[in-house]
């Protein structure tokens, strides 16, 4: 074979292989880009969300929220696609309401149901938009999360991601409801505790007032009793006839004589139980005719009627003992009996 024709054939083969290789490289690059956008990047973003991260947002979107364009209803398909592209650039996928890529693309499909640009854009950006919705759920912006999930459902109602997002939203709502109920319970418990403390304080003040009133009444009754005894003693002295001179001379030395009769108060507990007993009380009669050093000598039973007996003796009044015409102190013992039949 002529070598000239062989060389020409080789050049033709090499010329045919070069476009095929270029096409293969282009296809591989396109597949790699698609894998990055549709698989690797959504996965990485989901991993950041699961670990508490926040998806990247452009500085312009963070610094300011662009106002929604006026009269969106009157826009044509091209205008809506331009607004959607602008929203995508600013990463306004689902928010703010009325000014995001998904709403613009859905308006395009409402006008042109088969528009390939809107259909493809919604499908490709769905994972990123779902991440935005999940971020709203995790931040407990529950109303905004519900709006964004509803918007995703309009774009792809059968997507399984919606089931996950709705489940997470329901869990956050239950948690928020439980925390709100706990806060209400704690507030109610605090109110009840405050009311109880106020009631106890009022009751304590009321009891203290009653005790003071009772003490004042007892003191008033005791003072009245003393005045009555003094009046009785004075009346008895006035009514006593003057002793004859011979009698006076004969009674210059006499024992003490009791002037009043005091009945001891029967203890309430003993009276209710029908208990009887007696107390021997020793005491001193002063030259003024009063009793002092009142004490229990013996009693049966012990410590039941002691106080009642000593209180009664303390109110005794005497004509003091006389020695050579002079009043002197004297001692005496008296047995006081307590019987339910008295």
NUVO-771531 format. One record per residue: residue in one letter; residue number from 1; x, y, z of N, C-alpha, C in turn; chain. Coordinates in steps of 0.02 Angstrom, whole numbers, plus 50000, padded with zeros to 5 digits. Example, Ala and Ser with C-alpha at 12.3 -4.5 7.8 and 13.67 -1.06 7.14 Angstrom:
BEGIN
{A,1,{50660,49716,50390},{50615,49775,50390},{50660,49835,50390},A};
{S,2,{50642,49888,50354},{50684,49947,50357},{50645,50002,50394},A};
This chain:
BEGIN
{X,1,{50043,49941,50000},{50000,50000,50000},{50045,50061,50000},A};
{X,2,{50021,50114,49967},{50059,50177,49964},{50058,50209,50033},A};
{X,3,{50116,50228,50057},{50121,50259,50125},{50085,50326,50128},A};
{X,4,{50077,50358,50071},{50043,50423,50072},{49971,50414,50091},A};
{X,5,{49938,50363,50063},{49867,50352,50081},{49860,50329,50153},A};
{X,6,{49909,50291,50177},{49906,50269,50247},{49909,50329,50294},A};
{X,7,{49950,50376,50282},{49957,50436,50324},{49893,50476,50324},A};
{X,8,{49863,50482,50264},{49800,50520,50258},{49746,50486,50298},A};
{X,9,{49743,50419,50296},{49691,50382,50334},{49699,50392,50408},A};
{X,10,{49763,50390,50431},{49774,50401,50503},{49752,50469,50525},A};
{X,11,{49764,50520,50484},{49743,50588,50503},{49667,50592,50506},A};
{X,12,{49633,50559,50460},{49559,50560,50461},{49532,50528,50524},A};
{X,13,{49564,50472,50546},{49541,50437,50607},{49550,50481,50668},A};
{X,14,{49610,50514,50671},{49622,50558,50728},{49574,50616,50729},A};
{X,15,{49556,50642,50672},{49509,50698,50668},{49439,50677,50690},A};
{X,16,{49421,50614,50678},{49354,50591,50699},{49352,50577,50774},A};
{X,17,{49407,50553,50803},{49408,50536,50875},{49405,50598,50919},A};
{X,18,{49437,50653,50897},{49442,50713,50939},{49373,50740,50959},A};
{X,19,{49323,50750,50914},{49258,50775,50936},{49222,50727,50984},A};
{X,20,{49231,50663,50975},{49200,50614,51020},{49227,50621,51090},A};
{X,21,{49294,50628,51095},{49325,50636,51161},{49301,50699,51195},A};
{X,22,{49296,50753,51157},{49272,50816,51186},{49201,50808,51211},A};
{X,23,{49159,50773,51173},{49090,50763,51194},{49086,50722,51258},A};
{X,24,{49129,50670,51262},{49129,50627,51323},{49150,50668,51384},A};
{X,25,{49201,50709,51377},{49224,50751,51433},{49169,50800,51454},A};
{X,26,{49134,50829,51405},{49081,50876,51422},{49025,50842,51460},A};
{X,27,{49008,50780,51439},{48954,50743,51473},{48975,50727,51545},A};
{X,28,{49037,50705,51553},{49061,50689,51621},{49059,50751,51666},A};
{X,29,{49080,50809,51639},{49079,50871,51678},{49008,50890,51697},A};
{X,30,{48961,50881,51650},{48892,50898,51664},{48863,50853,51718},A};
{X,31,{48881,50787,51713},{48857,50741,51765},{48885,50757,51833},A};
{X,32,{48948,50777,51835},{48979,50794,51899},{48947,50856,51929},A};
{X,33,{48933,50906,51887},{48900,50966,51912},{48830,50951,51938},A};
{X,34,{48794,50908,51899},{48727,50890,51921},{48729,50852,51987},A};
{X,35,{48777,50807,51994},{48784,50768,52057},{48798,50815,52115},A};
{X,36,{48841,50865,52103},{48857,50912,52157},{48795,50953,52177},A};
{X,37,{48758,50976,52128},{48700,51019,52144},{48642,50980,52173},A};
{X,38,{48630,50918,52147},{48570,50882,52166},{48581,50831,52222},A};
{X,39,{48644,50810,52233},{48656,50757,52283},{48703,50780,52338},A};
{X,40,{48765,50799,52318},{48816,50812,52368},{48800,50875,52409},A};
{X,41,{48784,50930,52375},{48771,50992,52412},{48710,50987,52457},A};
{X,42,{48652,50959,52433},{48595,50951,52479},{48612,50907,52539},A};
{X,43,{48654,50855,52527},{48672,50811,52582},{48714,50849,52634},A};
{X,44,{48763,50888,52609},{48804,50926,52656},{48763,50977,52694},A};
{X,45,{48717,51008,52659},{48675,51058,52693},{48630,51025,52745},A};
{X,46,{48604,50966,52729},{48562,50930,52777},{48603,50909,52838},A};
{X,47,{48666,50889,52827},{48709,50871,52882},{48722,50931,52927},A};
{X,48,{48732,50991,52897},{48741,51050,52938},{48679,51066,52979},A};
{X,49,{48621,51057,52950},{48559,51069,52987},{48551,51021,53045},A};
{X,50,{48567,50956,53032},{48561,50906,53085},{48608,50920,53143},A};
{X,51,{48666,50950,53128},{48714,50964,53181},{48706,51034,53210},A};
{X,52,{48651,51067,53193},{48638,51133,53221},{48663,51190,53178},A};
{X,53,{48687,51176,53118},{48712,51229,53075},{48656,51266,53041},A};
{X,54,{48675,51318,53004},{48627,51360,52969},{48648,51364,52896},A};
{X,55,{48603,51353,52849},{48622,51356,52778},{48648,51425,52760},A};
{X,56,{48693,51425,52711},{48723,51489,52692},{48673,51535,52661},A};
{X,57,{48678,51598,52677},{48633,51649,52650},{48677,51706,52626},A};
{X,58,{48660,51736,52571},{48700,51789,52543},{48700,51849,52590},A};
{X,59,{48753,51890,52586},{48757,51949,52629},{48701,51998,52615},A};
{X,60,{48683,52004,52550},{48629,52050,52533},{48563,52029,52565},A};
{X,61,{48550,51962,52564},{48487,51938,52594},{48488,51948,52669},A};
{X,62,{48547,51942,52701},{48551,51951,52773},{48543,52024,52792},A};
{X,63,{48572,52068,52752},{48574,52138,52772},{48508,52173,52761},A};
{X,64,{48470,52153,52711},{48407,52187,52699},{48359,52141,52661},A};
{X,65,{48295,52151,52673},{48243,52113,52638},{48213,52158,52584},A};
{X,66,{48222,52137,52523},{48198,52178,52467},{48122,52177,52465},A};
{X,67,{48093,52235,52452},{48020,52241,52449},{47993,52202,52389},A};
{X,68,{47935,52173,52398},{47904,52135,52344},{47885,52182,52287},A};
{X,69,{47893,52158,52225},{47875,52201,52168},{47800,52216,52168},A};
{X,70,{47784,52275,52144},{47714,52295,52142},{47677,52262,52084},A};
{X,71,{47613,52250,52095},{47568,52225,52043},{47595,52160,52012},A};
{X,72,{47609,52110,52054},{47635,52046,52030},{47584,52012,51985},A};
{X,73,{47520,52021,52001},{47468,51988,51961},{47470,52007,51888},A};
{X,74,{47494,52068,51874},{47494,52092,51804},{47557,52073,51766},A};
{X,75,{47606,52041,51798},{47668,52023,51765},{47657,51966,51715},A};
{X,76,{47696,51968,51660},{47693,51913,51613},{47744,51860,51632},A};
{X,77,{47749,51807,51592},{47792,51751,51609},{47865,51773,51613},A};
{X,78,{47887,51812,51565},{47957,51833,51565},{47974,51875,51626},A};
{X,79,{47929,51920,51645},{47941,51961,51705},{47944,51918,51768},A};
{X,80,{47898,51869,51772},{47898,51825,51830},{47962,51784,51833},A};
{X,81,{47985,51759,51775},{48047,51720,51774},{48107,51763,51794},A};
{X,82,{48106,51828,51774},{48160,51872,51793},{48161,51884,51869},A};
{X,83,{48102,51894,51898},{48097,51903,51971},{48118,51839,52007},A};
{X,84,{48098,51782,51978},{48117,51718,52010},{48193,51709,52008},A};
{X,85,{48224,51726,51951},{48296,51719,51945},{48332,51765,51994},A};
{X,86,{48305,51825,52003},{48334,51872,52051},{48327,51846,52122},A};
{X,87,{48270,51817,52137},{48260,51788,52204},{48308,51729,52216},A};
{X,88,{48318,51688,52164},{48365,51633,52171},{48436,51658,52185},A};
{X,89,{48454,51711,52152},{48521,51739,52162},{48530,51764,52234},A};
{X,90,{48477,51792,52261},{48479,51816,52331},{48462,51761,52381},A};
{X,91,{48451,51700,52356},{48434,51642,52399},{48369,51654,52437},A};
{X,92,{48323,51688,52405},{48255,51696,52432},{48211,51641,52402},A};
{X,93,{48221,51581,52426},{48186,51524,52396},{48112,51522,52417},A};
{X,94,{48100,51529,52483},{48031,51524,52509},{48008,51586,52546},A};
{X,95,{48055,51629,52563},{48038,51688,52603},{48077,51748,52575},A};
{X,96,{48050,51808,52585},{47988,51823,52622},{47925,51808,52582},A};
{X,97,{47869,51805,52615},{47807,51789,52581},{47792,51840,52527},A};
{X,98,{47775,51815,52468},{47759,51859,52411},{47818,51882,52371},A};
{X,99,{47878,51868,52394},{47938,51892,52359},{47992,51839,52362},A};
{X,100,{47976,51778,52337},{48024,51723,52338},{48019,51684,52273},A};
{X,101,{48070,51645,52259},{48076,51610,52195},{48019,51561,52185},A};
{X,102,{48001,51523,52236},{47949,51472,52227},{47883,51504,52207},A};
{X,103,{47864,51559,52239},{47800,51589,52221},{47801,51617,52150},A};
{X,104,{47858,51645,52130},{47862,51670,52062},{47858,51613,52011},A};
{X,105,{47893,51557,52024},{47890,51501,51978},{47821,51469,51977},A};
{X,106,{47788,51467,52034},{47720,51439,52035},{47671,51485,51997},A};
{X,107,{47683,51549,51998},{47641,51595,51958},{47653,51584,51883},A};
{X,108,{47718,51569,51867},{47733,51554,51796},{47695,51492,51774},A};
{X,109,{47695,51439,51817},{47660,51378,51798},{47584,51388,51797},A};
{X,110,{47559,51435,51837},{47487,51449,51833},{47469,51480,51765},A};
{X,111,{47517,51517,51736},{47504,51547,51670},{47524,51499,51614},A};
{X,112,{47580,51462,51624},{47603,51413,51575},{47619,51348,51612},A};
{X,113,{47572,51302,51618},{47582,51241,51657},{47642,51199,51634},A};
{X,114,{47662,51204,51571},{47717,51163,51545},{47782,51202,51538},A};
{X,115,{47788,51259,51571},{47848,51299,51562},{47908,51260,51588},A};
{X,116,{47957,51245,51545},{48013,51202,51566},{48059,51235,51616},A};
{X,117,{48067,51301,51610},{48113,51336,51655},{48088,51333,51727},A};
{X,118,{48024,51349,51737},{47995,51348,51804},{47994,51277,51832},A};
{X,119,{47974,51229,51790},{47971,51159,51814},{48039,51134,51835},A};
{X,120,{48089,51147,51794},{48157,51124,51810},{48184,51159,51872},A};
{X,121,{48172,51224,51878},{48198,51262,51935},{48167,51239,52000},A};
{X,122,{48102,51226,52000},{48069,51202,52061},{48096,51134,52081},A};
{X,123,{48107,51091,52032},{48132,51024,52048},{48204,51027,52075},A};
{X,124,{48246,51068,52044},{48316,51070,52064},{48327,51106,52131},A};
{X,125,{48285,51156,52145},{48295,51195,52207},{48253,51168,52265},A};
{X,126,{48212,51117,52253},{48170,51090,52306},{48210,51070,52368},A};
{X,127,{48267,51033,52361},{48304,51014,52422},{48328,51073,52463},A};
{X,128,{48351,51127,52429},{48374,51186,52466},{48316,51221,52500},A};
{X,129,{48259,51226,52465},{48200,51257,52495},{48176,51216,52555},A};
{X,130,{48180,51150,52550},{48160,51107,52606},{48206,51120,52666},A};
{X,131,{48270,51133,52653},{48316,51148,52707},{48297,51214,52741},A};
{X,132,{48275,51264,52701},{48252,51327,52730},{48191,51315,52774},A};
{X,133,{48144,51274,52751},{48085,51260,52790},{48103,51224,52855},A};
{X,134,{48151,51177,52850},{48172,51142,52911},{48205,51190,52960},A};
{X,135,{48242,51238,52934},{48272,51288,52979},{48218,51328,53015},A};
{X,136,{48164,51345,52980},{48109,51380,53013},{48077,51337,53067},A};
{X,137,{48072,51271,53054},{48045,51226,53105},{48090,51224,53165},A};
{X,138,{48156,51215,53153},{48203,51210,53209},{48207,51274,53250},A};
{X,139,{48197,51332,53218},{48198,51395,53255},{48131,51411,53287},A};
{X,140,{48082,51364,53280},{48016,51370,53311},{47976,51430,53286},A};
{X,141,{47991,51450,53224},{47947,51499,53190},{47892,51458,53156},A};
{X,142,{47845,51434,53196},{47799,51382,53174},{47752,51406,53119},A};
{X,143,{47727,51466,53123},{47682,51492,53071},{47718,51499,53005},A};
{X,144,{47780,51525,53008},{47819,51532,52946},{47837,51463,52918},A};
{X,145,{47853,51416,52962},{47869,51348,52939},{47809,51317,52904},A};
{X,146,{47749,51326,52932},{47689,51298,52901},{47678,51329,52832},A};
{X,147,{47690,51395,52825},{47680,51428,52760},{47729,51400,52709},A};
{X,148,{47792,51391,52730},{47842,51367,52683},{47829,51295,52663},A};
{X,149,{47807,51253,52711},{47790,51184,52693},{47732,51181,52645},A};
{X,150,{47682,51223,52656},{47625,51226,52609},{47648,51248,52540},A};
{X,151,{47696,51293,52538},{47721,51316,52473},{47760,51260,52438},A};
{X,152,{47799,51222,52476},{47833,51165,52447},{47784,51113,52421},A};
{X,153,{47728,51104,52456},{47678,51055,52436},{47646,51074,52370},A};
{X,154,{47641,51139,52356},{47613,51160,52292},{47661,51144,52234},A};
{X,155,{47727,51145,52250},{47775,51130,52197},{47782,51055,52186},A};
{X,156,{47781,51015,52239},{47791,50942,52232},{47752,50907,52288},A};
{X,157,{47687,50899,52280},{47646,50873,52335},{47663,50802,52355},A};
{X,158,{47693,50763,52312},{47707,50692,52328},{47777,50682,52356},A};
{X,159,{47815,50734,52365},{47884,50726,52389},{47883,50702,52462},A};
{X,160,{47924,50650,52475},{47925,50620,52542},{47954,50668,52594},A};
{X,161,{47994,50715,52571},{48023,50764,52618},{47969,50801,52656},A};
{X,162,{47912,50812,52624},{47857,50848,52656},{47832,50810,52717},A};
{X,163,{47831,50744,52713},{47809,50703,52770},{47855,50713,52829},A};
{X,164,{47921,50715,52816},{47970,50726,52869},{47962,50795,52900},A};
{X,165,{47955,50845,52856},{47948,50914,52882},{47885,50922,52923},A};
{X,166,{47829,50893,52900},{47767,50898,52938},{47773,50863,53006},A};
{X,167,{47808,50806,53005},{47818,50770,53069},{47859,50812,53118},A};
{X,168,{47912,50843,53093},{47953,50886,53137},{47913,50946,53161},A};
{X,169,{47872,50974,53117},{47831,51032,53137},{47781,51013,53190},A};
{X,170,{47749,50955,53183},{47702,50931,53234},{47738,50921,53301},A};
{X,171,{47799,50893,53298},{47837,50882,53360},{47853,50948,53394},A};
{X,172,{47873,50998,53355},{47888,51063,53384},{47826,51096,53413},A};
{X,173,{47769,51086,53380},{47707,51114,53406},{47688,51081,53472},A};
{X,174,{47696,51015,53476},{47680,50981,53539},{47727,51003,53594},A};
{X,175,{47791,51010,53577},{47840,51033,53627},{47823,51103,53651},A};
{X,176,{47806,51147,53603},{47789,51216,53622},{47726,51217,53666},A};
{X,177,{47678,51173,53648},{47616,51170,53688},{47631,51145,53758},A};
{X,178,{47675,51094,53763},{47693,51068,53829},{47728,51120,53871},A};
{X,179,{47775,51157,53840},{47811,51208,53877},{47764,51265,53899},A};
{X,180,{47717,51282,53854},{47668,51333,53873},{47625,51310,53931},A};
{X,181,{47604,51245,53929},{47563,51218,53984},{47603,51217,54049},A};
{X,182,{47667,51198,54044},{47709,51197,54104},{47716,51267,54133},A};
{X,183,{47726,51316,54088},{47731,51386,54112},{47666,51408,54146},A};
{X,184,{47609,51389,54117},{47545,51406,54147},{47536,51371,54215},A};
{X,185,{47557,51307,54218},{47552,51271,54281},{47595,51303,54335},A};
{X,186,{47656,51322,54316},{47700,51354,54364},{47672,51420,54388},A};
{X,187,{47644,51459,54341},{47614,51523,54360},{47554,51512,54406},A};
{X,188,{47514,51461,54391},{47456,51446,54433},{47478,51424,54502},A};
{X,189,{47531,51382,54505},{47557,51359,54570},{47583,51418,54610},A};
{X,190,{47617,51464,54577},{47642,51523,54613},{47585,51566,54639},A};
{X,191,{47532,51573,54599},{47474,51611,54622},{47441,51578,54682},A};
{X,192,{47434,51511,54678},{47404,51475,54734},{47446,51481,54797},A};
{X,193,{47513,51477,54789},{47557,51484,54847},{47551,51554,54877},A};
{X,194,{47547,51605,54834},{47539,51673,54859},{47473,51681,54895},A};
{X,195,{47419,51652,54867},{47354,51656,54899},{47354,51621,54966},A};
{X,196,{47387,51562,54968},{47391,51525,55031},{47429,51564,55084},A};
{X,197,{47485,51595,55063},{47524,51634,55110},{47484,51693,55136},A};
{X,198,{47446,51726,55091},{47405,51783,55112},{47350,51760,55160},A};
{X,199,{47320,51702,55145},{47267,51676,55188},{47294,51659,55257},A};
{X,200,{47352,51626,55258},{47383,51608,55322},{47401,51671,55362},A};
{X,201,{47425,51722,55328},{47441,51785,55362},{47379,51817,55392},A};
{X,202,{47325,51818,55354},{47262,51846,55379},{47236,51806,55438},A};
{X,203,{47242,51740,55433},{47218,51697,55488},{47259,51709,55551},A};
{X,204,{47325,51715,55543},{47368,51728,55601},{47352,51796,55633},A};
{X,205,{47340,51846,55590},{47322,51912,55617},{47255,51909,55654},A};
{X,206,{47208,51870,55626},{47142,51864,55658},{47148,51828,55725},A};
{X,207,{47188,51775,55729},{47197,51740,55792},{47231,51784,55844},A};
{X,208,{47281,51823,55822},{47314,51869,55869},{47265,51921,55895},A};
{X,209,{47222,51946,55852},{47171,51995,55873},{47122,51964,55923},A};
{X,210,{47102,51902,55908},{47056,51868,55954},{47089,51856,56022},A};
{X,211,{47153,51836,56023},{47188,51825,56085},{47194,51890,56125},A};
{X,212,{47209,51944,56091},{47213,52009,56125},{47146,52029,56155},A};
{X,213,{47093,52017,56116},{47026,52034,56141},{47008,51991,56201},A};
{X,214,{47025,51927,56198},{47011,51882,56254},{47050,51903,56316},A};
{X,215,{47113,51920,56308},{47154,51942,56364},{47126,52006,56395},A};
{X,216,{47106,52052,56351},{47077,52114,56377},{47013,52101,56415},A};
{X,217,{46972,52053,56390},{46910,52037,56425},{46924,52005,56493},A};
{X,218,{46975,51961,56496},{46992,51929,56559},{47017,51980,56609},A};
{X,219,{47058,52026,56585},{47083,52078,56630},{47027,52122,56656},A};
{X,220,{46981,52139,56612},{46924,52180,56633},{46881,52144,56684},A};
{X,221,{46870,52077,56673},{46830,52038,56720},{46864,52033,56788},A};
{X,222,{46930,52025,56786},{46967,52020,56849},{46964,52086,56888},A};
{X,223,{46972,52142,56852},{46968,52207,56885},{46898,52218,56914},A};
{X,224,{46846,52197,56877},{46778,52204,56902},{46767,52162,56964},A};
{X,225,{46795,52101,56965},{46788,52058,57023},{46823,52088,57084},A};
{X,226,{46881,52117,57074},{46917,52149,57129},{46878,52208,57157},A};
{X,227,{46849,52248,57111},{46809,52305,57136},{46748,52281,57175},A};
{X,228,{46718,52226,57151},{46659,52200,57185},{46678,52174,57254},A};
{X,229,{46734,52139,57259},{46756,52113,57324},{46772,52170,57372},A};
{X,230,{46803,52223,57346},{46818,52280,57389},{46753,52313,57414},A};
{X,231,{46704,52318,57369},{46641,52347,57390},{46606,52304,57442},A};
{X,232,{46608,52238,57432},{46578,52193,57482},{46613,52197,57549},A};
{X,233,{46678,52201,57548},{46716,52206,57610},{46700,52272,57646},A};
{X,234,{46697,52325,57607},{46680,52390,57638},{46610,52390,57667},A};
{X,235,{46563,52359,57631},{46494,52356,57656},{46489,52314,57719},A};
{X,236,{46528,52259,57721},{46526,52216,57781},{46555,52252,57841},A};
{X,237,{46606,52291,57830},{46635,52328,57886},{46588,52382,57911},A};
{X,238,{46551,52413,57864},{46504,52465,57886},{46446,52437,57925},A};
{X,239,{46423,52376,57905},{46366,52345,57939},{46384,52314,58006},A};
{X,240,{46448,52299,58019},{46467,52266,58081},{46454,52313,58141},A};
{X,241,{46417,52289,58192},{46402,52332,58250},{46465,52345,58291},A};
{X,242,{46469,52403,58320},{46528,52418,58361},{46529,52372,58422},A};
{X,243,{46587,52347,58437},{46594,52302,58495},{46593,52342,58560},A};
{X,244,{46563,52314,58611},{46565,52348,58677},{46636,52355,58701},A};
{X,245,{46645,52402,58747},{46712,52415,58771},{46741,52355,58806},A};
{X,246,{46699,52320,58845},{46724,52261,58880},{46743,52206,58831},A};
{X,247,{46702,52201,58776},{46716,52150,58726},{46780,52166,58690},A};
{X,248,{46792,52230,58676},{46853,52251,58642},{46913,52233,58684},A};
{X,249,{46906,52242,58746},{46963,52227,58790},{46977,52152,58792},A};
{X,250,{46921,52112,58780},{46931,52041,58785},{46954,52008,58721},A};
{X,251,{46951,52044,58665},{46969,52015,58600},{47030,52049,58571},A};
{X,252,{47070,52075,58614},{47129,52108,58588},{47176,52057,58555},A};
{X,253,{47171,51992,58576},{47211,51939,58545},{47162,51889,58513},A};
{X,254,{47158,51890,58446},{47111,51847,58409},{47145,51818,58348},A};
{X,255,{47115,51765,58320},{47138,51735,58257},{47106,51772,58198},A};
{X,256,{47135,51758,58141},{47108,51789,58080},{47039,51761,58064},A};
{X,257,{46995,51804,58038},{46926,51784,58021},{46914,51800,57948},A};
{X,258,{46890,51750,57910},{46877,51761,57838},{46814,51803,57830},A};
{X,259,{46819,51852,57785},{46764,51899,57775},{46722,51882,57713},A};
{X,260,{46748,51848,57664},{46710,51832,57603},{46714,51758,57588},A};
{X,261,{46668,51735,57548},{46666,51665,57529},{46676,51660,57453},A};
{X,262,{46730,51629,57434},{46748,51622,57363},{46741,51549,57343},A};
{X,263,{46702,51536,57292},{46694,51467,57266},{46744,51457,57210},A};
{X,264,{46784,51407,57217},{46835,51393,57165},{46802,51372,57100},A};
{X,265,{46830,51394,57044},{46806,51374,56978},{46824,51302,56964},A};
{X,266,{46774,51264,56943},{46785,51192,56928},{46820,51188,56860},A};
{X,267,{46878,51155,56856},{46913,51150,56791},{46867,51117,56739},A};
{X,268,{46867,51145,56679},{46822,51122,56626},{46835,51049,56608},A};
{X,269,{46898,51030,56601},{46913,50960,56582},{46890,50911,56635},A};
{X,270,{46901,50928,56698},{46879,50884,56752},{46803,50880,56756},A};
{X,271,{46771,50938,56744},{46697,50939,56746},{46668,50896,56691},A};
{X,272,{46697,50898,56632},{46672,50859,56576},{46680,50784,56588},A};
{X,273,{46738,50767,56620},{46751,50696,56632},{46720,50671,56697},A};
{X,274,{46687,50716,56736},{46655,50696,56799},{46706,50680,56853},A};
{X,275,{46765,50712,56851},{46818,50696,56899},{46811,50739,56961},A};
{X,276,{46820,50709,57020},{46816,50744,57085},{46884,50741,57119},A};
{X,277,{46893,50781,57173},{46955,50781,57209},{46957,50835,57262},A};
{X,278,{47014,50845,57292},{47022,50896,57344},{47093,50922,57343},A};
{X,279,{47102,50983,57371},{47167,51015,57375},{47173,51048,57443},A};
{X,280,{47229,51036,57477},{47245,51071,57540},{47292,51127,57522},A};
{X,281,{47270,51189,57536},{47308,51248,57517},{47334,51282,57581},A};
{X,282,{47398,51296,57581},{47427,51335,57636},{47439,51406,57613},A};
{X,283,{47432,51455,57659},{47440,51525,57641},{47454,51567,57703},A};
{X,284,{47475,51627,57690},{47488,51676,57743},{47437,51732,57738},A};
{X,285,{47411,51753,57797},{47364,51809,57799},{47403,51870,57823},A};
{X,286,{47405,51921,57781},{47444,51981,57797},{47407,52024,57847},A};
{X,287,{47441,52070,57879},{47406,52116,57926},{47353,52157,57891},A};
{X,288,{47356,52161,57825},{47303,52198,57789},{47243,52155,57774},A};
{X,289,{47247,52091,57789},{47190,52046,57778},{47191,52012,57710},A};
{X,290,{47246,52015,57674},{47250,51981,57610},{47292,51917,57617},A};
{X,291,{47290,51876,57563},{47327,51813,57565},{47390,51820,57524},A};
{X,292,{47443,51785,57548},{47506,51784,57512},{47538,51716,57522},A};
{X,293,{47591,51703,57483},{47626,51638,57488},{47576,51580,57483},A};
{X,294,{47532,51585,57434},{47482,51533,57424},{47515,51473,57389},A};
{X,295,{47508,51413,57419},{47541,51355,57391},{47501,51292,57408},A};
{X,296,{47512,51240,57368},{47477,51177,57377},{47517,51134,57426},A};
{X,297,{47482,51112,57480},{47513,51068,57529},{47504,50995,57508},A};
{X,298,{47444,50978,57486},{47429,50910,57465},{47368,50913,57418},A};
{X,299,{47361,50863,57376},{47304,50863,57329},{47292,50792,57306},A};
{X,300,{47230,50779,57289},{47211,50715,57261},{47154,50726,57211},A};
{X,301,{47165,50714,57148},{47228,50694,57117},{47275,50753,57109},A};
{X,302,{47337,50740,57094},{47386,50793,57088},{47377,50833,57023},A};
{X,303,{47387,50898,57029},{47391,50943,56971},{47327,50947,56930},A};
{X,304,{47271,50927,56958},{47208,50933,56921},{47170,50995,56945},A};
{X,305,{47165,51002,57014},{47127,51058,57042},{47172,51109,57076},A};
{X,306,{47239,51102,57069},{47285,51146,57105},{47274,51219,57087},A};
{X,307,{47273,51233,57023},{47269,51303,57002},{47203,51335,57023},A};
{X,308,{47149,51298,57014},{47084,51326,57033},{47081,51341,57108},A};
{X,309,{47111,51296,57148},{47109,51306,57221},{47152,51366,57241},A};
{X,310,{47212,51372,57214},{47256,51428,57234},{47228,51495,57210},A};
{X,311,{47196,51496,57151},{47166,51558,57127},{47109,51579,57174},A};
{X,312,{47070,51532,57198},{47015,51549,57243},{47042,51577,57309},A};
{X,313,{47093,51545,57337},{47122,51567,57400},{47154,51636,57392},A};
{X,314,{47181,51649,57333},{47213,51715,57322},{47162,51771,57328},A};
{X,315,{47097,51757,57320},{47046,51808,57323},{47013,51813,57392},A};
{X,316,{47036,51771,57439},{47009,51774,57507},{47027,51842,57539},A};
{X,317,{46980,51866,57581},{46993,51925,57621},{46977,51909,57695},A};
{X,318,{47021,51932,57740},{47015,51915,57811},{47017,51978,57854},A};
{X,319,{46987,51969,57911},{47002,52015,57966},{47064,51986,57998},A};
{X,320,{47121,52023,57996},{47184,51993,58016},{47185,51973,58090},A};
{X,321,{47231,51929,58104},{47240,51908,58174},{47265,51967,58216},A};
{X,322,{47245,51969,58278},{47263,52024,58323},{47305,51996,58380},A};
{X,323,{47357,52031,58395},{47398,52015,58452},{47407,52079,58493},A};
{X,324,{47374,52077,58554},{47377,52136,58598},{47351,52198,58563},A};
{X,325,{47298,52188,58523},{47267,52244,58490},{47301,52267,58426},A};
{X,326,{47351,52228,58403},{47387,52246,58342},{47379,52191,58289},A};
{X,327,{47364,52212,58228},{47356,52163,58174},{47423,52134,58156},A};
{X,328,{47425,52067,58152},{47487,52032,58136},{47474,51980,58082},A};
{X,329,{47529,51958,58050},{47523,51906,58000},{47513,51839,58033},A};
{X,330,{47477,51794,57998},{47465,51727,58023},{47463,51678,57965},A};
{X,331,{47471,51614,57978},{47469,51563,57926},{47410,51518,57938},A};
{X,332,{47388,51487,57882},{47329,51445,57886},{47330,51394,57829},A};
{X,333,{47297,51339,57839},{47286,51289,57787},{47211,51277,57780},A};
{X,334,{47190,51264,57718},{47119,51253,57706},{47112,51200,57652},A};
{X,335,{47067,51154,57665},{47053,51101,57617},{46993,51121,57573},A};
{X,336,{47003,51120,57508},{46950,51139,57461},{46933,51076,57421},A};
{X,337,{46870,51058,57423},{46847,50997,57389},{46812,51015,57324},A};
{X,338,{46822,50971,57276},{46791,50979,57210},{46750,50917,57197},A};
{X,339,{46685,50927,57188},{46640,50870,57176},{46588,50891,57125},A};
{X,340,{46574,50846,57080},{46524,50862,57028},{46454,50869,57057},A};
{X,341,{46445,50847,57117},{46379,50853,57147},{46370,50914,57190},A};
{X,342,{46423,50956,57192},{46417,51015,57235},{46371,51067,57205},A};
